[in-house]
Amino acid sequence: LPETDVWDLAQKVLDLRHVPPDNLPAATEELIQFLKNIGVHVDERETFCWQMEHRERYEVFGHVEPGDSVHIESQPIVLHGKVCRKGLARKVREGV
């Protein structure tokens, strides 16, 4: 990342301390949009159907087979198409 983007990101995160609780959802969306604008991929899904190619971006908690529904526990950090840190997905258990 260019240094100016890092400083802008740091300032936006620090500014969150002063956002009234009622405005936090909007401030969070603004921060997410900033991340997208500087090249960070943001996966909007909460659950998806697991396929083997997802191992490139996610670690799994427990045993997961292709076709299983998984819940995203943490998002991967993907900058300009390069996975900087894998996210975490876990199998959605039926009836739990």
MITORSE-662783 format. One record per residue (C-alpha): residue number from 1; residue in three letters; x, y negated, z negated. Coordinates in Angstrom, 2 decimals. Each point is the difference from the previous one (the first is absolute). Last residue first. Layout:
residues N
{r NUM ALA {X Y Z}}
...
end
This chain:
residues 96
{r 96 VAL {-27.26 26.84 -16.12}}
{r 95 GLY {-2.67 1.65 2.14}}
{r 94 GLU {2.17 0.26 3.11}}
{r 93 ARG {3.63 -0.98 -0.53}}
{r 92 VAL {1.36 -2.83 2.13}}
{r 91 LYS {3.61 0.93 0.70}}
{r 90 ARG {2.60 -2.53 -1.09}}
{r 89 ALA {1.88 -2.64 1.99}}
{r 88 LEU {3.12 -1.98 -0.97}}
{r 87 GLY {1.68 -2.68 2.09}}
{r 86 LYS {3.42 0.25 1.56}}
{r 85 ARG {2.48 -2.85 -0.34}}
{r 84 CYS {1.80 -1.94 2.75}}
{r 83 VAL {-1.87 1.69 2.84}}
{r 82 LYS {1.04 -1.82 3.18}}
{r 81 GLY {-2.77 -1.28 2.31}}
{r 80 HIS {0.82 -3.70 -0.44}}
{r 79 LEU {-0.04 0.46 -3.79}}
{r 78 VAL {-1.85 2.98 -1.42}}
{r 77 ILE {-0.44 0.21 -3.78}}
{r 76 PRO {-2.16 3.04 -0.67}}
{r 75 GLN {-3.14 -0.59 -2.02}}
{r 74 SER {-0.60 1.62 -3.37}}
{r 73 GLU {-2.63 2.48 -1.23}}
{r 72 ILE {-1.52 0.50 3.45}}
{r 71 HIS {-2.74 2.62 -0.23}}
{r 70 VAL {0.20 3.14 2.13}}
{r 69 SER {-2.59 2.02 1.93}}
{r 68 ASP {1.48 3.30 1.08}}
{r 67 GLY {0.25 0.66 3.77}}
{r 66 PRO {3.68 0.93 -0.10}}
{r 65 GLU {0.73 1.59 -3.40}}
{r 64 VAL {0.86 -1.78 -3.25}}
{r 63 HIS {1.60 1.55 -3.09}}
{r 62 GLY {0.71 -2.35 -2.88}}
{r 61 PHE {0.77 -3.71 0.20}}
{r 60 VAL {1.02 -0.79 3.54}}
{r 59 GLU {2.74 -2.30 1.28}}
{r 58 TYR {-1.19 -2.33 2.71}}
{r 57 ARG {1.33 -1.84 3.07}}
{r 56 GLU {1.76 2.64 2.11}}
{r 55 ARG {-2.01 2.72 -1.78}}
{r 54 HIS {-3.07 -1.43 1.82}}
{r 53 GLU {1.14 1.91 3.10}}
{r 52 MET {-1.14 3.23 -1.69}}
{r 51 GLN {-3.65 -1.09 0.04}}
{r 50 TRP {-2.14 -0.99 -2.99}}
{r 49 CYS {-3.52 -1.32 0.60}}
{r 48 PHE {-0.30 -3.45 -1.53}}
{r 47 THR {-0.78 -1.82 -3.24}}
{r 46 GLU {0.50 -3.56 -1.20}}
{r 45 ARG {0.61 -1.46 3.45}}
{r 44 GLU {1.23 -3.57 0.53}}
{r 43 ASP {3.55 1.01 0.91}}
{r 42 VAL {2.13 -3.15 -0.14}}
{r 41 HIS {2.99 -0.15 2.35}}
{r 40 VAL {2.46 -2.71 -1.06}}
{r 39 GLY {1.04 -2.16 2.94}}
{r 38 ILE {0.17 -3.55 -1.38}}
{r 37 ASN {-3.64 -0.71 0.93}}
{r 36 LYS {-1.21 3.22 -1.64}}
{r 35 LEU {1.64 -1.00 -3.28}}
{r 34 PHE {-1.62 -3.45 0.21}}
{r 33 GLN {-3.37 1.66 0.58}}
{r 32 ILE {0.51 2.11 -3.12}}
{r 31 LEU {0.82 -3.16 -2.00}}
{r 30 GLU {-3.15 -1.73 1.26}}
{r 29 GLU {-2.03 3.11 -0.88}}
{r 28 THR {1.44 -0.13 -3.53}}
{r 27 ALA {-0.86 -3.69 -0.34}}
{r 26 ALA {-3.59 0.73 1.09}}
{r 25 PRO {-0.34 2.85 -2.53}}
{r 24 LEU {1.69 -2.10 -2.72}}
{r 23 ASN {-2.39 -2.97 0.28}}
{r 22 ASP {-2.31 0.97 -2.87}}
{r 21 PRO {3.02 0.65 -2.23}}
{r 20 PRO {1.29 -3.57 0.48}}
{r 19 VAL {3.26 -0.07 1.97}}
{r 18 HIS {2.95 -1.34 -1.96}}
{r 17 ARG {1.94 3.24 -0.39}}
{r 16 LEU {-0.63 0.74 3.70}}
{r 15 ASP {2.38 -2.86 0.84}}
{r 14 LEU {2.95 2.21 -0.94}}
{r 13 VAL {-1.01 2.52 2.69}}
{r 12 LYS {-0.41 -2.76 2.60}}
{r 11 GLN {3.38 -1.50 -0.94}}
{r 10 ALA {1.76 3.36 0.31}}
{r 9 LEU {-1.57 0.55 3.41}}
{r 8 ASP {1.10 -3.42 1.21}}
{r 7 TRP {3.53 0.65 -1.31}}
{r 6 VAL {0.17 3.37 1.76}}
{r 5 ASP {-1.45 -1.46 3.20}}
{r 4 THR {2.62 -2.80 -0.06}}
{r 3 GLU {2.77 2.58 -0.43}}
{r 2 PRO {-0.96 1.77 3.20}}
{r 1 LEU {-1.16 3.53 -0.63}}
end
